[in-house]
């Protein structure tokens, strides 16, 4: 099979190469998926670049990318043969594993290949594993959000855009922060604040008649901690999936304590099985209904992986960069 791989950390153009590798066989409990689309997330390019603290090459050869979609072509012992031919989306393809989705085939545990309805393209399915599931978990980890007010920071981002849609589908009022009218339109939220030209705290309080918000889906905990503390209602939840501006922020402990705030630092790779099944079921229902829109940025084919990684690193795209396999 053809696959994109790297043998050392470095710049995409220096270390990514298109190679021929043996097509894997599904082990017991696994499925073999013919990959049709491979999604590229910021975590994929950071891992390839060696940007993680204490990063070391865990495997001699790595096929990158955790997200993807395709068709099951074979199953290992113990897996229902009826799964052969099923369209699926993939999660954690390269999480704690050497070989991810940037290849023509991937063998992985059956649970990690989730049914993909015909209503959704493979390219769209390649956006689910990290962006869509992160958004779902940040919103619904604690239960329903009906009639709540949710603030989504960075609503034009890959996670934020899904979070805006899902919060509305969950019956919540959605407010988001963006940096331009173009990004506001991309987010899909009717209530939005330009954080470059407006004071976010004042604007949210105006929109909520001084009540604040019940839940915040947070893209940068450190940068927004002060505003979040001002805006969150007593007993509310801040679900944060990143803190890029400062990886070890100083926490205003008593500020949060006296408002009885639940701080949830989350990473989608570590979802427990029960939560993941709930998320998969809800995503599947929304997909069947055609309730979600997806922001796919074409990244080319496997041979274009280096330039596609560079697109993600540049941060100028609105959506998830996807390779067609």
N, C-alpha and C positions, 0 to 999 in steps of 0.2 A: 504494500500500500504506500501511497505518497503521504508524507507527513512533514509538518514544520517542526523543527527541533532546535535545541541549543544545548551546548556542552559546558558553557561557562556564562557567568553574568556579564552584561555589557550592553552597549548600544544596540538597538534592534538591527541596524544595518550591518553590524559587525558579527553578531552571534547567531542570528536566526538563519537557518538554511533549510531548503527543501530537499528531503532525502527519501530514499526507499527503505522501508522497514517491513519485517514480516507482519502479515495480518494476524492479529491476536485471535486466539481461540477462547470462547467463554468458559470460564471455570465453573464448578458447581455453584449455583445461586446467581450466576451472572447472565447477562444478555450481550450479544454482539450487535452494535448499532452501526449501520451505514450512515455516516454523518453527512447531512445536507447543508448545514449552516453552523458556524462556530462564532459565538459572541465573544468580544474582547472587552474586558472590564479594566478599570484602573488598577485593580489588584493584580491582574495578569501582567501588565507592563512593569509595575513596581517590582514584582517578583523576578521577572526576567532581567531587570536592570540591577538587581541586588540591593534595592533601596530599603528593604526591611531591616530593622536593627538586628545585628548579629547574624545576618543572612549567610548561609553556606549552601553550596550545592548538595542537596540531599541525595541526588541520583546522578549517575554518570551522564545520562541523556534524559532530557525533559521535552515532552510535547506539551506546549502551553494550552491554556484556556480551560476554565471550569464549566462554562455554559455552552450549550449546543442543542441541536435538534436533528432528527433523522428518522430512520426506519429500522426496526429490529429485524435482523436477517437470520439470527440463530440464537439458541438458548442453551445454557448449560444444564447439567443434571439438577433436577429439583425445581426447575422453572417450567411453568405451564407452556407447552408447545403452541398453544393458541396465541401466544404473544407474537409469534413470527408474523411479520407483515404490519405490525402496529406502528403507527406514527407516534413519536415520543419527543419530549424535551428532557434535557439532561441537567442535573445539578451536581456540584462538587466533582466535576470530571477530573480536575487536576489538584484537588485538595487532598494532601497527604498521599498522593499517588504520582507516579512518574509521567504517565501518559494521559493527556487531556484530549480536548475535542478538535484541535487543529490538525486533523488527519482524516483520511477517508473512512477509517473505522475506529471504534473504541469499544473495548469490553469492560464492563463495570457491573456492580451489583444491580440486580433487577429493580430494586426499590428506587434506584437513582435514575431510572428511565421512566418518565411519567407520561401517561396517555396525553396526546396532543390532538384536540378536535380538528376536523377538516375545516372549521371556520377560521383557523389560524395558520399562517404560512410557517415554513421552517425558519425563515429569517426572524420572524416575530417570536417564535418559540425559543430562539437562542437568546432572548432577552430576559427570560424568566428566572433562571436559577439564582442569580444574585440580585439584580435590580428589583424585580417584581416581588420576590419572596422577602427581601429586606423591607420593602414598603409595607407589605401585608403584616409582617411580624411587628414592625414598629407601631402599627395602628391597632392591631387586634390581639396582641399577646395577652392582654388582661381582660379580654371579653368584648362585648358589643360597644360601639361608640355612638349609637343612635342618640340624636338630639344634643350631642356634645359640640363644642367649638374646638376645631383643630387648627393649629398653626403649623404649616409645612415650610421650613426654611429652605431656600434653594429649590423652588418649585419647578424650575426649568431643567434640573438635573435628571439623570436617569432614574434614580430612586424617587426624587421629589415629584416628578411628573406622574409616576404611578401612584404615589401616595395621595396626590391631589384627587385623582380619579377614584381611588378606592375609598377614601374618606367620604366622598360624596355618595358613593354606592352604599356605604355603610350607614347612611342617614345622618352624617355630621355636617355642620357648617364648616367650610374650608376657607382659610385665609393663607396666602402664601407670600413669600418675599422673593423678589427677582431684581435684576439690575437693568431691565429695559422693557419697553412695551412689547418688543418682539418676543422676549422670553416669557412675558406675562401671557401672551397669546399661546405660546408653546405649552405652558403649564396647564392651560385649560381652566384655571380657577377664575371665578367671577370676581372675588375679592382679593386684590393683590396690592402690594406695597413695594415701591422702588426704594430699596435700602440705600442706594447711592444718593438719592435726592430727598428722602424723607426720614424723619426720626421714627424708627420702627415701633418703639414703645408707645409714643404718642398716637401714631396711626392706628395701631391695633386697639388701643383703648378707645379711640374715637369710633372705630367700627363695632366695638362690643359694648358701647355705652358705659365704659369704665369697668366692665365685669372681667375682662381678661379671657384667657382660654383654658380649656380643660386638659388639653394634650398638645405637646409639641413634638413633631418629628424633626430631629435636629441633625443638620449636615456638618456643623462645626461647633462642638460644645464649648471650647475655650473662647472662641471669638464672640459667641452670643450668650455666654453665661449670665452676664449682668442683665441684659434685656429679658432673657428667659425667666430669670427670678422675678423680675418686675411684672411679667405678663401672666405667669402661671397662677391659676387659682389654687387656694388651699386644697390639699388632697389630690392635686393634679399629677400628671406623669410627663416626664421629659424622656423620650426614647431617642437616644443618640447613637448614630452608626459611624461617626467620624469626629475627629478633632485635629484636623490637619494643620491649623495655624499654630497649635501648641500641643504636643503629644502628652505632656505631663502638666496640665493646667493646675493652678492653685484653686482648690474648691472652697466656695463660700459655704462651709458646712452649716453653720447656725442659721444663715439666711434660708437655706432649704429646709432645715430641721423645723424651724418655727412655722413654716407653711405646710409641714407634713407632706413633703414632695417625694414622689417615687422617681428615683433616677435609674433608668434602665440603659446600661451600655450594652449594645447588642452587636453580634456578628452572625451573619446568616449561615456561615459554615457550621456553626455549633448548635443549630436547632435540634431539640430532642425529637424523637420519632413521632410522638403524638402530635406535637405542634406542627411538624412538617406535613403530616397527613391532613390536618385541618386546613392548612394553607393550600395544599395541592387541590383539595376538594373545592375550596372556595374559588381559587383561580380557574379550575376547570369549569365550574358553573358559570362564571363571568365570561369565559371564552365561548362556551356553548351559546350564550345569549348575545355574543358580539358586543359586550358592554365595555370592553377596554380598547383603547387605541394604543398603538405602539409606535415608537420613534426609532426606526431602523435607519442607520447610516451605512450605505454600501461601502464595504472596504476592499472589494475585489475578490480574487480567488486565493488559493493557498500560496501561490508564488508572490502574492502582494502583501504577505504578512508583515514585513518590515515597515512598509509605508503605512499600513493600517495601524500598527503600534504607534507610529509617529503621530498619526491623527489623534489617537487617544491622549498621548502625552502633551500635545499642543493645547488640548482642552477647548478647542474652538468649535467643536461639533455639538449639535443638539440631538442627543440620542445615543444609542448603542451602536458602535461600529461592529459590523458583522461580515465575516468572510463566507462566501458561497463556496461550498466544497463540491 
